[in-house]
Amino acid sequence: MSMKHVKNLECVQCGATYAPGQVSYTCPNHSGVSGILEVQYDYDRIRERFDEPLDGDIRSQWKYRAFLPVDDDATPVTLGEGGTELYDAPRLSEQLGVETRVKDDGRNPTGVLKDRATSVSVTKAMHASRGIVTCASTGNAAASLAGYAARAGVDCRLFVPSDAPVGKLAQPLVYGADVLAVDGSYDEAYDLSMEATEEFGWYNRNAAINPYQVEGKRTVGHEIAEQTRGDVPDWLVFSMGDGCTIHGAWKGFREFRKMGFVEQVPKMLGVQAEGAAAIHDAFHEHGSADELASTRADSIAVGRPRNTVKALRALNESSGSSVLVDDEEILRAEKLLGSTEGIYAEPAGAAPVAGVRTALREGLIEENESVVVVVTGNGLKDTESAMEASGTATEIAPNIEAVNELYGTDGD
């Protein structure tokens, strides 16, 4: 193994450290998945390895290979993930009442930010000669893993709740994966995936327990830092499910500050749905009990987040905060984002827009501040919710008179 830039894996609970490769997933000092591991780096070595120009030309996340925990001789399994656009959003800004830019990670190869993490984990699985990969998912991670498994030529076995959106189930099936629809919640599907991993020795991509998954998500933070050099936003806004993504983005942005590539860091705003509020409740010390999640934003419908500790670190270290939004607000945000800026987001991807409105109303974000909202998934993932947000097509007769009735003879 040649990863001299990776120092160790540190347990977020007890601080025990392990050499890379010494443990596969979590700290053995704890039962279940509570002993989440954090990858620690030697940044002097990374500085020696990283020689890319920070000029905004980002063709894929592998521009930041020097930061990623993959062996020097590993061949990346890639579909061109990363390098997504950061858009100015003047009409959305006017509607929200605060300067807003949008990072559209729904433009990743399988339509979701998770491709950043999956590329890293499948690269590691292939380098370790692991022939079967698995994960539990509400849909997006399943589609992502299936796509990259197909690219790598390895078998993929997925555990999803049976009520996952049809579009998200169709995608991994097209990629050739075995999709196992579990008669239960995401949390039950997750528990079963862990049992199968233990029983059969498959390589598990689950972001909550695979320490290298979050590390792939860091690249969205690297990209935003590079894309906003000289104009770093006051706030960086993500929806939260398991808590991995917001932590990864914060870690990546913070690394660029540590290395002197940017002069400041943003505050992180985490957005959760009212029906899946465990991280928000933990941050505000509301004392939430484990419950089944219930929200139209299925990608963040997590009742028992496994990476709460890391998410809380991101919020606290950045002097950030979290807010809750209801499903009606999320669907309105999906329509608003599409109609003002032409960006098509699934509900979880639109939740940050709703979160900005709530944060403004609650006084967390000031009107003179700036924000970057990150769309984590494409709207084609869940067209049923999009139709609910936007309504149906207008039916007309097949003649020009019908058009005249709607718009008048001048067409306006």
C-alpha positions as CSV (number, residue, x, y, z in Angstrom):
1,M,0.0,0.0,0.0
2,S,1.4,3.4,-1.0
3,M,-0.6,6.2,0.6
4,K,2.1,8.1,2.5
5,H,0.0,11.2,2.5
6,V,-2.6,9.4,4.7
7,K,-1.4,9.4,8.3
8,N,-4.0,7.3,10.0
9,L,-7.7,6.6,10.7
10,E,-9.0,8.2,13.9
11,C,-12.2,7.1,15.8
12,V,-14.5,10.1,16.3
13,Q,-15.7,8.5,19.6
14,C,-12.6,7.4,21.5
15,G,-9.7,8.9,19.5
16,A,-8.1,5.5,18.8
17,T,-5.9,5.5,15.7
18,Y,-5.3,2.9,13.1
19,A,-3.0,2.6,10.1
20,P,-4.6,2.6,6.7
21,G,-5.7,-1.0,5.9
22,Q,-5.6,-2.0,9.6
23,V,-9.4,-1.8,9.8
24,S,-12.0,-1.8,7.0
25,Y,-14.9,0.2,8.3
26,T,-15.3,1.3,12.0
27,C,-13.4,1.3,15.3
28,P,-13.6,-2.2,16.9
29,N,-13.8,-0.6,20.3
30,H,-17.5,0.2,19.8
31,S,-20.5,-1.9,19.0
32,G,-22.5,-1.3,15.9
33,V,-21.4,1.6,13.7
34,S,-20.8,4.2,16.4
35,G,-17.1,4.1,16.0
36,I,-16.9,6.1,12.8
37,L,-13.4,6.7,11.5
38,E,-11.9,10.0,10.3
39,V,-9.1,10.0,7.7
40,Q,-6.1,12.1,8.9
41,Y,-3.6,13.5,6.4
42,D,0.0,14.7,6.2
43,Y,-0.6,18.1,4.6
44,D,3.1,18.7,4.0
45,R,3.1,15.6,1.7
46,I,-0.1,16.7,0.0
47,R,1.5,20.1,-0.7
48,E,4.4,18.3,-2.3
49,R,2.1,16.1,-4.4
50,F,-0.4,18.8,-5.5
51,D,0.8,20.8,-8.5
52,E,-2.4,21.8,-10.2
53,P,-3.2,25.4,-11.1
54,L,-6.1,26.9,-9.1
55,D,-7.5,28.6,-12.2
56,G,-11.1,27.4,-12.1
57,D,-10.5,24.8,-14.9
58,I,-11.8,21.7,-13.2
59,R,-12.5,18.8,-15.6
60,S,-13.1,16.2,-12.9
61,Q,-12.6,15.7,-9.2
62,W,-9.4,13.8,-10.0
63,K,-7.7,17.2,-10.3
64,Y,-7.4,16.8,-6.5
65,R,-6.0,13.3,-6.6
66,A,-3.2,14.4,-4.3
67,F,-5.8,14.9,-1.6
68,L,-7.6,11.6,-2.1
69,P,-7.0,8.5,-0.1
70,V,-6.1,6.2,-3.0
71,D,-2.9,4.3,-3.6
72,D,-0.4,5.9,-5.9
73,D,-0.6,3.0,-8.3
74,A,-4.4,2.7,-8.3
75,T,-6.2,3.3,-11.5
76,P,-9.2,5.6,-10.9
77,V,-12.7,4.3,-11.8
78,T,-14.2,7.4,-13.2
79,L,-17.1,8.6,-15.4
80,G,-15.9,12.2,-15.3
81,E,-17.4,13.1,-11.9
82,G,-16.9,16.5,-10.4
83,G,-16.1,19.7,-12.2
84,T,-19.7,20.9,-12.0
85,E,-20.6,24.5,-12.6
86,L,-21.1,27.2,-10.0
87,Y,-23.7,29.5,-11.4
88,D,-24.5,33.1,-10.6
89,A,-28.3,33.2,-9.8
90,P,-29.6,36.8,-10.2
91,R,-33.3,36.0,-10.5
92,L,-33.2,33.5,-7.6
93,S,-31.2,36.1,-5.6
94,E,-34.0,38.6,-6.2
95,Q,-36.6,36.2,-5.1
96,L,-34.8,35.1,-1.9
97,G,-33.5,38.6,-1.0
98,V,-29.9,37.6,-0.6
99,E,-27.0,37.2,-3.1
100,T,-27.1,33.5,-4.1
101,R,-25.0,31.3,-6.3
102,V,-25.8,27.7,-7.1
103,K,-23.4,24.7,-7.4
104,D,-25.3,22.1,-9.5
105,D,-24.0,18.7,-8.6
106,G,-27.0,17.1,-10.2
107,R,-24.9,17.3,-13.3
108,N,-22.6,14.4,-12.1
109,P,-22.6,11.3,-14.3
110,T,-25.4,9.4,-12.5
111,G,-27.1,12.7,-11.5
112,V,-26.0,13.1,-7.9
113,L,-23.1,14.4,-5.8
114,K,-22.6,10.9,-4.4
115,D,-20.7,10.0,-7.6
116,R,-17.7,11.8,-6.0
117,A,-17.6,9.4,-3.2
118,T,-18.5,6.3,-5.2
119,S,-15.6,6.9,-7.6
120,V,-13.2,6.8,-4.7
121,S,-14.7,3.7,-3.1
122,V,-15.0,1.7,-6.3
123,T,-11.4,2.7,-7.1
124,K,-10.3,1.3,-3.7
125,A,-12.4,-1.8,-4.1
126,M,-10.8,-2.5,-7.5
127,H,-7.3,-1.9,-6.2
128,A,-8.0,-4.4,-3.4
129,S,-9.4,-6.9,-5.9
130,R,-12.8,-6.9,-4.4
131,G,-15.3,-8.4,-6.9
132,I,-18.6,-7.5,-5.3
133,V,-19.7,-4.1,-4.0
134,T,-22.8,-3.3,-2.0
135,C,-24.6,-0.5,-0.1
136,A,-28.0,0.5,1.3
137,S,-29.7,3.5,-0.2
138,T,-32.9,5.5,-0.5
139,G,-32.0,5.5,-4.2
140,N,-29.2,7.8,-5.2
141,A,-26.3,6.0,-3.7
142,A,-27.7,2.7,-5.2
143,A,-27.8,4.3,-8.7
144,S,-24.3,5.8,-8.2
145,L,-22.7,2.6,-7.0
146,A,-24.4,0.5,-9.8
147,G,-23.1,2.9,-12.5
148,Y,-19.5,2.8,-11.2
149,A,-19.6,-0.9,-10.6
150,A,-20.7,-1.4,-14.3
151,R,-17.8,0.9,-15.3
152,A,-15.4,-1.2,-13.3
153,G,-16.9,-4.6,-14.3
154,V,-17.7,-5.8,-10.8
155,D,-21.0,-7.2,-9.4
156,C,-23.2,-4.9,-7.4
157,R,-25.9,-5.8,-4.9
158,L,-28.1,-3.1,-3.5
159,F,-30.5,-2.8,-0.5
160,V,-33.2,-0.2,-0.9
161,P,-36.5,0.5,0.8
162,S,-39.4,-0.8,-1.2
163,D,-41.0,2.6,-1.4
164,A,-38.0,4.2,-3.2
165,P,-39.0,6.4,-6.2
166,V,-39.4,4.3,-9.4
167,G,-36.9,6.5,-11.3
168,K,-34.2,5.7,-8.7
169,L,-34.8,2.0,-8.9
170,A,-34.8,2.0,-12.7
171,Q,-31.4,3.5,-12.9
172,P,-29.4,0.8,-11.1
173,L,-31.4,-1.9,-12.9
174,V,-30.3,-0.5,-16.2
175,Y,-26.7,-0.5,-14.9
176,G,-27.1,-4.3,-14.3
177,A,-27.2,-4.3,-10.5
178,D,-29.1,-6.7,-8.3
179,V,-31.7,-4.4,-6.6
180,L,-33.1,-5.9,-3.4
181,A,-36.3,-3.9,-2.4
182,V,-36.5,-4.4,1.4
183,D,-40.0,-4.5,2.9
184,G,-39.2,-1.8,5.4
185,S,-37.5,1.6,6.0
186,Y,-34.1,2.8,4.8
187,D,-32.8,2.1,8.3
188,E,-33.9,-1.5,8.0
189,A,-32.3,-1.8,4.6
190,Y,-29.1,-0.3,6.0
191,D,-29.0,-2.8,8.8
192,L,-29.5,-5.7,6.4
193,S,-26.7,-4.4,4.1
194,M,-24.4,-4.5,7.1
195,E,-25.4,-8.1,8.0
196,A,-24.8,-9.1,4.4
197,T,-21.4,-7.4,4.4
198,E,-20.4,-9.3,7.5
199,E,-21.8,-12.6,6.2
200,F,-20.5,-12.6,2.7
201,G,-17.5,-10.2,2.8
202,W,-18.7,-7.8,0.1
203,Y,-17.1,-4.4,-0.2
204,N,-19.5,-1.9,1.4
205,R,-19.9,1.6,0.1
206,N,-22.2,2.9,2.9
207,A,-20.9,6.4,3.5
208,A,-21.7,6.2,7.2
209,I,-19.2,3.4,7.8
210,N,-16.8,3.4,4.9
211,P,-14.3,6.0,6.0
212,Y,-13.2,6.8,2.5
213,Q,-16.6,7.8,1.2
214,V,-16.6,11.2,2.9
215,E,-13.2,11.8,1.6
216,G,-14.5,11.7,-2.0
217,K,-17.2,14.2,-1.0
218,R,-14.4,16.6,0.1
219,T,-13.8,17.5,-3.5
220,V,-17.1,19.5,-3.7
221,G,-15.5,21.7,-1.0
222,H,-12.2,21.9,-2.9
223,E,-14.1,22.9,-6.1
224,I,-16.2,25.6,-4.4
225,A,-13.1,27.0,-2.7
226,E,-11.3,27.2,-6.0
227,Q,-14.4,28.6,-7.9
228,T,-14.9,31.3,-5.2
229,R,-11.3,32.4,-4.6
230,G,-11.4,36.1,-3.9
231,D,-15.2,35.9,-3.3
232,V,-15.8,33.2,-0.7
233,P,-19.5,33.1,0.3
234,D,-20.5,33.8,3.9
235,W,-22.6,30.7,3.9
236,L,-22.4,27.3,2.2
237,V,-25.8,25.5,2.3
238,F,-26.4,21.7,2.1
239,S,-29.3,19.4,2.8
240,M,-28.5,16.7,5.4
241,G,-29.4,13.1,5.6
242,D,-26.7,10.9,7.1
243,G,-24.5,13.9,7.6
244,C,-21.6,12.8,5.4
245,T,-21.9,15.4,2.6
246,I,-21.9,18.6,4.7
247,H,-18.9,17.3,6.7
248,G,-17.0,16.3,3.5
249,A,-17.6,19.7,1.9
250,W,-16.5,21.5,5.1
251,K,-13.4,19.4,5.4
252,G,-12.4,20.1,1.8
253,F,-13.0,23.9,2.1
254,R,-11.1,24.0,5.4
255,E,-8.1,22.1,3.9
256,F,-7.8,24.8,1.2
257,R,-7.8,27.5,3.9
258,K,-5.2,25.5,5.9
259,M,-3.0,25.3,2.8
260,G,-3.4,29.0,2.1
261,F,-5.3,28.6,-1.2
262,V,-8.2,30.7,0.1
263,E,-8.2,33.4,2.8
264,Q,-11.4,32.5,4.6
265,V,-14.0,29.8,5.0
266,P,-17.8,30.0,4.9
267,K,-20.2,29.1,7.7
268,M,-22.1,25.9,7.0
269,L,-25.9,25.8,7.0
270,G,-27.4,22.3,7.2
271,V,-31.0,21.9,6.1
272,Q,-33.2,19.0,7.1
273,A,-36.8,18.1,6.5
274,E,-39.2,18.4,9.4
275,G,-39.9,14.6,9.1
276,A,-36.2,13.7,9.3
277,A,-34.7,16.1,11.8
278,A,-32.2,14.1,13.9
279,I,-29.1,16.1,13.1
280,H,-30.9,19.4,13.5
281,D,-32.3,18.3,16.9
282,A,-28.9,17.1,18.1
283,F,-27.3,20.4,17.0
284,H,-29.9,22.5,18.9
285,E,-30.0,19.9,21.8
286,H,-33.7,19.2,21.3
287,G,-33.3,15.5,22.4
288,S,-34.8,13.7,19.4
289,A,-35.7,10.0,19.7
290,D,-34.9,7.6,16.9
291,E,-37.9,7.6,14.6
292,L,-38.8,6.5,11.1
293,A,-38.2,9.4,8.7
294,S,-41.1,10.8,6.7
295,T,-40.5,13.4,4.0
296,R,-40.9,13.7,0.2
297,A,-37.2,14.5,0.0
298,D,-36.4,10.8,0.1
299,S,-32.6,11.3,-0.4
300,I,-32.5,12.8,3.1
301,A,-35.2,10.6,4.7
302,V,-32.9,9.2,7.4
303,G,-34.3,8.5,10.8
304,R,-31.0,7.4,12.4
305,P,-28.1,9.3,10.8
306,R,-24.8,7.4,11.3
307,N,-22.6,10.4,10.7
308,T,-24.2,12.9,13.1
309,V,-20.9,13.5,14.9
310,K,-19.2,14.6,11.7
311,A,-22.1,16.7,10.7
312,L,-22.1,18.5,14.0
313,R,-18.3,19.1,13.7
314,A,-18.9,20.9,10.4
315,L,-21.6,23.1,11.9
316,N,-19.8,23.9,15.1
317,E,-16.3,24.3,13.6
318,S,-17.6,26.7,10.9
319,S,-19.8,28.7,13.4
320,G,-22.7,27.6,11.3
321,S,-26.2,26.4,12.1
322,S,-29.1,24.3,10.9
323,V,-32.8,24.8,10.0
324,L,-35.8,22.7,9.3
325,V,-38.2,23.0,6.3
326,D,-41.4,21.2,5.6
327,D,-42.2,19.3,2.4
328,E,-44.4,22.1,1.0
329,E,-41.5,24.5,1.3
330,I,-39.2,22.0,-0.4
331,L,-41.5,21.6,-3.3
332,R,-42.0,25.3,-3.7
333,A,-38.2,25.7,-3.7
334,E,-37.9,23.0,-6.4
335,K,-40.2,25.0,-8.6
336,L,-38.5,28.3,-7.8
337,L,-35.1,27.1,-8.6
338,G,-36.2,25.7,-11.9
339,S,-38.3,28.7,-13.0
340,T,-35.8,31.3,-12.1
341,E,-32.5,29.7,-13.1
342,G,-33.3,26.6,-15.2
343,I,-31.8,24.2,-12.7
344,Y,-33.8,21.0,-12.2
345,A,-33.3,19.6,-8.7
346,E,-34.8,16.7,-6.9
347,P,-36.5,17.6,-3.5
348,A,-33.4,17.0,-1.4
349,G,-31.4,19.1,-3.9
350,A,-33.9,22.0,-3.6
351,A,-34.1,21.8,0.2
352,P,-31.1,24.2,0.6
353,V,-33.1,26.9,-1.3
354,A,-35.9,26.5,1.1
355,G,-33.4,26.5,4.0
356,V,-32.0,29.9,2.9
357,R,-35.5,31.4,3.1
358,T,-36.0,29.9,6.6
359,A,-32.6,31.1,7.7
360,L,-33.3,34.6,6.5
361,R,-36.7,34.6,8.3
362,E,-35.0,33.4,11.5
363,G,-32.2,36.0,11.3
364,L,-29.4,33.4,10.8
365,I,-28.5,34.8,7.4
366,E,-28.3,38.6,7.0
367,E,-29.5,40.2,3.8
368,N,-26.1,41.7,3.2
369,E,-24.4,38.3,3.2
370,S,-23.9,35.9,0.3
371,V,-24.7,32.2,0.0
372,V,-23.8,29.2,-2.2
373,V,-26.5,26.5,-2.3
374,V,-25.5,23.1,-3.4
375,V,-27.9,21.0,-5.5
376,T,-27.0,17.4,-4.6
377,G,-29.3,15.6,-7.1
378,N,-31.1,16.0,-10.4
379,G,-34.8,16.4,-10.7
380,L,-35.1,13.5,-13.1
381,K,-34.6,11.3,-10.1
382,D,-38.1,12.1,-8.8
383,T,-40.5,13.3,-11.5
384,E,-43.5,12.6,-9.4
385,S,-42.5,15.2,-6.9
386,A,-41.6,17.6,-9.7
387,M,-45.2,17.3,-11.1
388,E,-46.6,17.9,-7.6
389,A,-44.4,21.0,-7.3
390,S,-45.3,22.4,-10.8
391,G,-48.7,21.1,-11.8
392,T,-49.7,19.3,-15.0
393,A,-49.6,20.3,-18.6
394,T,-52.5,22.4,-20.0
395,E,-54.6,20.4,-22.4
396,I,-55.8,22.2,-25.6
397,A,-57.5,21.3,-28.9
398,P,-55.2,20.8,-31.9
399,N,-55.9,24.2,-33.5
400,I,-54.6,27.8,-33.4
401,E,-57.9,29.0,-32.0
402,A,-57.1,27.1,-28.7
403,V,-53.8,28.9,-28.5
404,N,-55.5,32.2,-29.1
405,E,-57.9,31.6,-26.2
406,L,-54.9,31.3,-24.0
407,Y,-52.6,34.0,-25.2
408,G,-54.5,36.3,-27.6
409,T,-53.8,36.9,-31.3
410,D,-50.4,38.6,-30.5
411,G,-49.2,35.5,-28.6
412,D,-48.2,37.5,-25.5
